[in-house]
Amino acid sequence: MNKRKEVCDFTKVFKSYQGKWVALSPDEKKVIGSGNSPKEALKESIKKGTKEPIFLKVPSTDRSFVL
């Protein structure tokens, strides 16, 4: 049986964190840290109890692209 992963809508993330690095929760459902570098985003994530978040660099402009 194939497991299909849910599609995540990052529209709100892109609008709120343009040009930033964000740390996502392991389930990819919420932002748990952000900053100008992955290191800054990780610091916030660790404060919230997640040591291994998923990192995403949000584009600085509103462009379409595929992850």
C-alpha positions in Angstrom: 0.0 0.0 0.0 1.4 3.4 -1.0 1.3 6.2 1.6 0.4 9.6 0.1 1.6 12.7 1.8 -0.8 15.5 2.4 -0.4 18.6 0.3 0.7 21.6 2.4 -0.5 25.1 1.6 2.4 27.5 2.3 0.5 30.6 1.1 0.3 32.2 4.5 3.9 31.3 5.3 5.1 33.0 2.1 3.2 36.2 2.8 4.3 36.5 6.4 7.9 35.4 6.2 9.2 36.7 2.8 12.9 36.5 2.5 13.3 34.6 5.8 14.2 31.1 6.9 11.4 29.3 8.7 11.6 26.2 10.9 8.5 24.0 10.4 7.3 21.5 12.9 8.0 17.9 12.0 4.4 17.4 10.8 4.9 20.5 8.6 1.8 22.1 9.9 3.1 25.2 11.7 6.0 27.6 11.8 8.0 27.2 15.1 10.8 29.6 14.3 12.0 32.1 11.8 15.0 34.3 11.1 17.5 35.7 8.6 19.4 32.4 8.8 18.6 28.8 9.5 20.6 29.2 12.8 18.2 32.0 14.0 15.2 29.9 13.0 16.7 26.9 14.9 17.2 28.9 18.1 13.5 29.8 18.2 12.6 26.2 17.4 14.7 24.8 20.2 13.0 27.3 22.6 9.7 25.7 21.6 11.0 22.2 22.2 11.8 21.0 18.7 15.5 20.3 18.1 15.2 19.0 14.5 12.7 21.1 12.5 12.3 21.2 8.8 13.8 24.3 7.2 12.4 26.3 4.4 13.8 29.4 2.7 10.8 31.6 1.8 11.4 33.6 -1.4 11.5 37.4 -1.0 9.1 38.0 -3.8 5.7 36.5 -4.7 6.7 34.0 -7.5 5.4 30.6 -8.4 7.7 27.7 -8.0 7.5 24.0 -7.3 9.2 22.3 -4.3 
